[in-house]
Amino acid sequence: MKNKWKTARTISYIILILYAIISLFPFFWAIIVSMTPLTYTDAQNVERGVDIMQWPPKIDLFSSEPSAFGAPLSFQNYFKIFEVVPLYGRWIINTVLYAVLLTIGNIIFDTLGGYAFARLKFPFKNFLFTMILATLMIPSQVTMIPQYNLMVKLNLVNTYPGLVIPKLSNIFGLFLMRQFFLSFPKELEEAARIDGAGILKTYFKIVLPNSKPAIAALSIYTFLGAWNDFQWPLIITSQKEMYTLTMGLNFFKSSYYTFWQYLMAGSILMTIPMIIIFLSFQKQFVETGKVSAIKG
Protein backbone atom coordinates (compact mmCIF):
# COMPACT_ATOMS: atom_id res chain seq x y z
CA MET A 1 0.00 0.00 0.00
CA LYS A 2 2.82 2.39 0.88
CA ASN A 3 4.60 1.64 -2.39
CA LYS A 4 1.43 2.40 -4.35
CA TRP A 5 1.05 5.68 -2.45
CA LYS A 6 4.67 6.66 -3.15
CA THR A 7 4.27 5.80 -6.82
CA ALA A 8 1.06 7.83 -7.10
CA ARG A 9 2.68 10.79 -5.33
CA THR A 10 5.74 10.59 -7.61
CA ILE A 11 3.54 10.56 -10.70
CA SER A 12 1.58 13.53 -9.33
CA TYR A 13 4.79 15.50 -8.76
CA ILE A 14 5.99 14.72 -12.28
CA ILE A 15 2.68 15.88 -13.77
CA LEU A 16 2.73 19.08 -11.70
CA ILE A 17 6.33 19.82 -12.66
CA LEU A 18 5.55 19.31 -16.36
CA TYR A 19 2.49 21.53 -16.03
CA ALA A 20 4.57 24.23 -14.32
CA ILE A 21 7.18 24.09 -17.09
CA ILE A 22 4.52 24.35 -19.79
CA SER A 23 2.84 27.25 -17.97
CA LEU A 24 6.08 29.17 -17.38
CA PHE A 25 7.57 28.60 -20.83
CA PRO A 26 5.68 31.49 -22.53
CA PHE A 27 6.85 33.85 -19.78
CA PHE A 28 10.43 32.62 -20.15
CA TRP A 29 10.18 33.05 -23.93
CA ALA A 30 8.86 36.60 -23.50
CA ILE A 31 11.81 37.49 -21.25
CA ILE A 32 14.32 36.14 -23.79
CA VAL A 33 12.68 38.02 -26.67
CA SER A 34 12.48 41.23 -24.61
CA MET A 35 16.25 41.12 -24.09
CA THR A 36 17.02 40.46 -27.75
CA PRO A 37 17.95 43.55 -29.82
CA LEU A 38 16.28 44.36 -33.14
CA THR A 39 19.70 44.50 -34.80
CA TYR A 40 23.27 43.73 -33.75
CA THR A 41 26.79 44.11 -35.10
CA ASP A 42 28.55 40.82 -35.80
CA ALA A 43 32.28 39.99 -35.60
CA GLN A 44 32.80 41.37 -39.13
CA ASN A 45 31.35 44.73 -38.01
CA VAL A 46 28.27 44.16 -40.16
CA GLU A 47 24.86 45.17 -38.80
CA ARG A 48 22.39 42.31 -38.99
CA GLY A 49 18.73 41.94 -38.19
CA VAL A 50 17.48 39.40 -35.64
CA ASP A 51 14.97 36.74 -36.60
CA ILE A 52 13.19 35.65 -33.43
CA MET A 53 11.04 33.21 -35.44
CA GLN A 54 13.94 30.95 -36.39
CA TRP A 55 13.58 27.32 -35.43
CA PRO A 56 15.24 25.67 -33.66
CA PRO A 57 16.16 28.79 -31.69
CA LYS A 58 19.79 29.39 -30.80
CA ILE A 59 19.79 30.28 -27.11
CA ASP A 60 22.91 30.29 -24.95
CA LEU A 61 22.36 31.59 -21.42
CA PHE A 62 25.36 30.05 -19.67
CA SER A 63 28.30 31.53 -21.57
CA SER A 64 30.22 34.63 -20.52
CA GLU A 65 28.13 36.59 -23.06
CA PRO A 66 24.57 35.18 -23.09
CA SER A 67 22.92 35.29 -26.50
CA ALA A 68 19.69 34.33 -28.23
CA PHE A 69 18.87 34.04 -31.93
CA GLY A 70 22.53 34.82 -32.64
CA ALA A 71 22.44 38.23 -30.89
CA PRO A 72 23.81 39.25 -27.47
CA LEU A 73 21.22 39.72 -24.73
CA SER A 74 20.86 43.04 -22.92
CA PHE A 75 18.29 45.21 -21.16
CA GLN A 76 18.46 48.00 -23.75
CA ASN A 77 14.91 47.33 -25.03
CA TYR A 78 13.49 48.24 -21.62
CA PHE A 79 14.97 51.71 -22.01
CA LYS A 80 14.37 51.95 -25.77
CA ILE A 81 10.60 51.69 -25.43
CA PHE A 82 10.59 55.07 -23.64
CA GLU A 83 12.48 56.56 -26.59
CA VAL A 84 10.36 54.89 -29.27
CA VAL A 85 7.11 55.92 -27.54
CA PRO A 86 7.70 59.07 -25.40
CA LEU A 87 4.19 58.76 -23.93
CA TYR A 88 4.97 55.39 -22.37
CA GLY A 89 5.76 56.99 -19.00
CA ARG A 90 2.41 58.85 -19.12
CA TRP A 91 0.64 55.56 -19.82
CA ILE A 92 2.24 54.00 -16.75
CA ILE A 93 0.95 56.88 -14.62
CA ASN A 94 -2.53 56.53 -16.17
CA THR A 95 -2.59 52.81 -15.45
CA VAL A 96 -1.45 53.26 -11.85
CA LEU A 97 -4.08 55.96 -11.25
CA TYR A 98 -6.79 53.86 -12.88
CA ALA A 99 -5.94 50.74 -10.86
CA VAL A 100 -5.45 52.55 -7.54
CA LEU A 101 -8.64 54.65 -7.78
CA LEU A 102 -10.71 51.64 -8.80
CA THR A 103 -9.27 49.63 -5.93
CA ILE A 104 -10.07 52.36 -3.39
CA GLY A 105 -13.57 52.83 -4.80
CA ASN A 106 -14.34 49.11 -4.75
CA ILE A 107 -13.07 48.77 -1.19
CA ILE A 108 -15.38 51.58 -0.05
CA PHE A 109 -18.56 50.71 -1.94
CA ASP A 110 -18.30 46.90 -2.02
CA THR A 111 -17.59 46.61 1.69
CA LEU A 112 -20.45 48.95 2.57
CA GLY A 113 -22.84 47.16 0.23
CA GLY A 114 -21.68 43.72 1.30
CA TYR A 115 -22.16 44.56 4.97
CA ALA A 116 -25.63 45.98 4.30
CA PHE A 117 -26.76 42.82 2.49
CA ALA A 118 -25.20 40.58 5.14
CA ARG A 119 -26.38 42.29 8.33
CA LEU A 120 -29.00 44.98 7.80
CA LYS A 121 -32.71 44.31 7.44
CA PHE A 122 -34.62 46.26 4.80
CA PRO A 123 -37.51 45.52 2.41
CA PHE A 124 -36.84 43.24 -0.57
CA LYS A 125 -33.24 42.67 0.52
CA ASN A 126 -32.97 39.13 -0.85
CA PHE A 127 -34.82 40.07 -4.03
CA LEU A 128 -32.52 43.02 -4.67
CA PHE A 129 -29.42 40.95 -4.05
CA THR A 130 -30.70 38.25 -6.42
CA MET A 131 -31.33 40.85 -9.12
CA ILE A 132 -27.86 42.30 -8.63
CA LEU A 133 -26.29 38.84 -8.98
CA ALA A 134 -28.40 38.21 -12.07
CA THR A 135 -26.59 41.07 -13.82
CA LEU A 136 -23.46 38.91 -13.80
CA MET A 137 -25.10 36.89 -16.56
CA ILE A 138 -25.37 39.96 -18.81
CA PRO A 139 -22.37 40.14 -21.19
CA SER A 140 -20.35 43.32 -20.82
CA GLN A 141 -20.73 43.94 -24.55
CA VAL A 142 -24.44 44.63 -23.97
CA THR A 143 -23.76 47.54 -21.61
CA MET A 144 -20.88 49.11 -23.55
CA ILE A 145 -22.98 51.43 -25.72
CA PRO A 146 -25.30 52.67 -22.92
CA GLN A 147 -22.32 53.37 -20.68
CA TYR A 148 -20.49 55.22 -23.43
CA ASN A 149 -23.57 57.28 -24.33
CA LEU A 150 -23.95 58.26 -20.68
CA MET A 151 -20.31 59.36 -20.50
CA VAL A 152 -20.75 61.42 -23.70
CA LYS A 153 -23.80 63.22 -22.26
CA LEU A 154 -21.85 63.97 -19.07
CA ASN A 155 -18.81 65.19 -21.09
CA LEU A 156 -16.58 62.64 -19.37
CA VAL A 157 -15.00 61.06 -22.46
CA ASN A 158 -11.18 61.24 -22.36
CA THR A 159 -11.20 62.22 -18.69
CA TYR A 160 -10.09 60.45 -15.53
CA PRO A 161 -13.58 60.62 -13.96
CA GLY A 162 -15.06 59.01 -17.08
CA LEU A 163 -12.43 56.29 -16.91
CA VAL A 164 -12.96 55.57 -13.22
CA ILE A 165 -16.55 56.35 -12.13
CA PRO A 166 -18.38 53.53 -14.00
CA LYS A 167 -16.05 50.96 -12.42
CA LEU A 168 -16.06 52.16 -8.81
CA SER A 169 -18.19 49.20 -7.73
CA ASN A 170 -18.18 45.59 -8.85
CA ILE A 171 -20.86 42.91 -8.50
CA PHE A 172 -18.31 40.20 -7.78
CA GLY A 173 -16.69 42.35 -5.08
CA LEU A 174 -20.09 42.97 -3.50
CA PHE A 175 -20.78 39.23 -3.46
CA LEU A 176 -17.32 38.47 -2.06
CA MET A 177 -17.69 40.90 0.84
CA ARG A 178 -21.25 39.79 1.61
CA GLN A 179 -20.11 36.18 1.87
CA PHE A 180 -17.28 37.20 4.19
CA PHE A 181 -19.52 39.29 6.46
CA LEU A 182 -21.98 36.40 6.72
CA SER A 183 -19.20 34.43 8.41
CA PHE A 184 -18.16 37.33 10.64
CA PRO A 185 -18.81 36.59 14.36
CA LYS A 186 -22.04 38.30 15.42
CA GLU A 187 -20.88 38.22 19.05
CA LEU A 188 -18.37 40.99 18.36
CA GLU A 189 -21.05 43.23 16.90
CA GLU A 190 -23.49 42.45 19.70
CA ALA A 191 -20.84 43.33 22.29
CA ALA A 192 -20.30 46.67 20.57
CA ARG A 193 -24.04 47.34 20.52
CA ILE A 194 -24.25 46.61 24.26
CA ASP A 195 -21.51 49.20 24.81
CA GLY A 196 -23.67 51.74 23.00
CA ALA A 197 -22.13 51.69 19.54
CA GLY A 198 -24.43 52.31 16.59
CA ILE A 199 -24.36 50.57 13.24
CA LEU A 200 -21.78 52.88 11.66
CA LYS A 201 -19.50 52.88 14.71
CA THR A 202 -19.71 49.09 14.91
CA TYR A 203 -18.89 48.85 11.23
CA PHE A 204 -15.90 51.18 11.30
CA LYS A 205 -14.51 50.26 14.74
CA ILE A 206 -15.19 46.51 14.92
CA VAL A 207 -16.03 45.01 11.53
CA LEU A 208 -13.58 46.74 9.16
CA PRO A 209 -10.44 46.29 11.33
CA ASN A 210 -11.17 42.54 11.46
CA SER A 211 -11.87 42.26 7.73
CA LYS A 212 -8.33 42.79 6.47
CA PRO A 213 -8.02 39.37 4.74
CA ALA A 214 -11.22 39.95 2.76
CA ILE A 215 -10.27 43.52 1.89
CA ALA A 216 -6.82 42.35 0.79
CA ALA A 217 -8.39 39.74 -1.50
CA LEU A 218 -10.83 42.30 -2.91
CA SER A 219 -7.93 44.69 -3.50
CA ILE A 220 -6.00 42.03 -5.41
CA TYR A 221 -8.98 41.09 -7.56
CA THR A 222 -9.77 44.72 -8.35
CA PHE A 223 -6.19 45.87 -8.92
CA LEU A 224 -5.39 42.94 -11.21
CA GLY A 225 -8.57 43.47 -13.21
CA ALA A 226 -8.01 47.21 -13.56
CA TRP A 227 -4.33 46.86 -14.43
CA ASN A 228 -5.11 44.41 -17.24
CA ASP A 229 -8.36 46.03 -18.39
CA PHE A 230 -8.45 46.77 -22.09
CA GLN A 231 -12.12 47.02 -23.05
CA TRP A 232 -13.25 50.07 -21.05
CA PRO A 233 -10.12 52.23 -21.65
CA LEU A 234 -10.47 51.42 -25.35
CA ILE A 235 -14.08 52.65 -25.33
CA ILE A 236 -13.75 55.78 -23.20
CA THR A 237 -10.38 57.14 -24.41
CA SER A 238 -9.39 58.31 -27.87
CA GLN A 239 -6.59 60.72 -26.98
CA LYS A 240 -3.14 59.15 -26.75
CA GLU A 241 -2.39 61.03 -23.53
CA MET A 242 -5.22 59.13 -21.79
CA TYR A 243 -4.20 55.64 -22.87
CA THR A 244 -3.36 52.91 -20.37
CA LEU A 245 -0.58 50.36 -20.81
CA THR A 246 -2.84 47.73 -22.32
CA MET A 247 -3.70 50.12 -25.14
CA GLY A 248 -0.22 51.54 -25.39
CA LEU A 249 1.27 48.14 -26.20
CA ASN A 250 -0.54 48.28 -29.56
CA PHE A 251 1.82 51.07 -30.60
CA PHE A 252 4.54 48.48 -31.11
CA LYS A 253 2.44 46.86 -33.84
CA SER A 254 1.79 48.15 -37.33
CA SER A 255 -0.08 46.92 -40.39
CA TYR A 256 3.04 45.29 -41.79
CA TYR A 257 5.39 44.59 -38.90
CA THR A 258 5.37 43.98 -35.16
CA PHE A 259 8.31 45.03 -33.00
CA TRP A 260 8.17 41.91 -30.86
CA GLN A 261 11.22 42.83 -28.79
CA TYR A 262 9.70 46.13 -27.66
CA LEU A 263 6.27 44.56 -27.25
CA MET A 264 7.66 41.83 -24.99
CA ALA A 265 9.71 44.33 -22.98
CA GLY A 266 6.60 46.44 -22.39
CA SER A 267 4.60 43.34 -21.47
CA ILE A 268 7.21 42.22 -18.93
CA LEU A 269 7.29 45.67 -17.34
CA MET A 270 3.52 45.53 -17.11
CA THR A 271 3.49 42.02 -15.62
CA ILE A 272 6.14 42.36 -12.89
CA PRO A 273 4.06 44.59 -10.52
CA MET A 274 1.17 42.11 -10.70
CA ILE A 275 3.41 39.18 -9.79
CA ILE A 276 4.85 41.06 -6.81
CA ILE A 277 1.41 42.09 -5.53
CA PHE A 278 -0.09 38.62 -5.91
CA LEU A 279 2.81 36.88 -4.18
CA SER A 280 2.77 39.44 -1.36
CA PHE A 281 -0.93 38.90 -0.59
CA GLN A 282 -1.32 35.28 -1.64
CA LYS A 283 -2.23 34.08 1.86
CA GLN A 284 -5.12 36.53 2.30
CA PHE A 285 -6.24 35.80 -1.26
CA VAL A 286 -6.58 32.05 -0.64
CA GLU A 287 -8.09 32.33 2.85
CA THR A 288 -10.85 34.69 1.75
CA GLY A 289 -11.61 32.53 -1.26
CA LYS A 290 -12.20 29.55 1.04
CA VAL A 291 -14.52 31.49 3.32
CA SER A 292 -16.52 32.91 0.40
CA ALA A 293 -16.96 29.47 -1.12
CA ILE A 294 -18.07 27.77 2.10
CA LYS A 295 -20.42 30.33 3.62
CA GLY A 296 -23.66 30.83 1.69
CORDALIN-V792549 format. One record per residue. N is the residue number from 1. OMEGA is omega in whole degrees, -180 to 180 (none if undefined). Layout:
N/OMEGA
N/OMEGA
This chain:
1/180
2/180
3/179
4/179
5/178
6/179
7/179
8/179
9/178
10/179
11/179
12/179
13/-180
14/179
15/-180
16/179
17/179
18/179
19/179
20/179
21/180
22/-179
23/-176
24/-176
25/178
26/179
27/177
28/180
29/179
30/179
31/-180
32/-179
33/-179
34/-179
35/180
36/-179
37/176
38/177
39/177
40/179
41/-176
42/-177
43/179
44/179
45/179
46/180
47/-177
48/175
49/-179
50/178
51/-178
52/179
53/-178
54/-180
55/0
56/-178
57/176
58/-178
59/178
60/-176
61/-172
62/177
63/180
64/176
65/-179
66/-178
67/176
68/-179
69/178
70/-178
71/179
72/-180
73/177
74/180
75/-174
76/-179
77/-180
78/176
79/-179
80/-176
81/177
82/176
83/-180
84/179
85/-178
86/-179
87/-175
88/177
89/177
90/180
91/176
92/179
93/178
94/-179
95/179
96/179
97/-180
98/-177
99/-178
100/-179
101/177
102/179
103/179
104/-180
105/180
106/178
107/-178
108/-172
109/-179
110/178
111/177
112/180
113/179
114/179
115/179
116/-180
117/-179
118/-171
119/-174
120/177
121/177
122/-175
123/175
124/-177
125/-178
126/179
127/179
128/-180
129/177
130/179
131/178
132/178
133/-179
134/180
135/177
136/-179
137/179
138/179
139/-179
140/180
141/-179
142/-175
143/-177
144/-176
145/177
146/179
147/-179
148/178
149/179
150/179
151/178
152/-179
153/180
154/-179
155/-178
156/177
157/-178
158/175
159/177
160/176
161/178
162/179
163/-170
164/-169
165/-178
166/-176
167/-176
168/176
169/-175
170/-178
171/180
172/178
173/177
174/179
175/-180
176/-178
177/177
178/-180
179/179
180/-178
181/175
182/180
183/-179
184/-178
185/180
186/-178
187/179
188/179
189/179
190/178
191/179
192/178
193/179
194/179
195/176
196/-180
197/176
198/-178
199/-177
200/180
201/177
202/-179
203/-175
204/-176
205/-175
206/-172
207/-176
208/-180
209/179
210/-179
211/-176
212/178
213/180
214/179
215/178
216/178
217/178
218/179
219/-180
220/179
221/-175
222/-177
223/178
224/-180
225/-180
226/-178
227/-177
228/-176
229/179
230/-171
231/-176
232/175
233/178
234/-178
235/-168
236/-179
237/175
238/177
239/-176
240/-178
241/-177
242/-178
243/170
244/-176
245/-179
246/177
247/-178
248/-180
249/179
250/-180
251/178
252/177
253/176
254/-179
255/-173
256/-175
257/176
258/178
259/-173
260/-179
261/178
262/180
263/179
264/178
265/177
266/179
267/179
268/178
269/-180
270/-175
271/-174
272/179
273/-180
274/179
275/-180
276/-179
277/-178
278/-180
279/-179
280/-176
281/-176
282/-178
283/179
284/-180
285/-178
286/-177
287/180
288/177
289/178
290/-179
291/-178
292/-179
293/-175
294/-174
295/-179
296/none
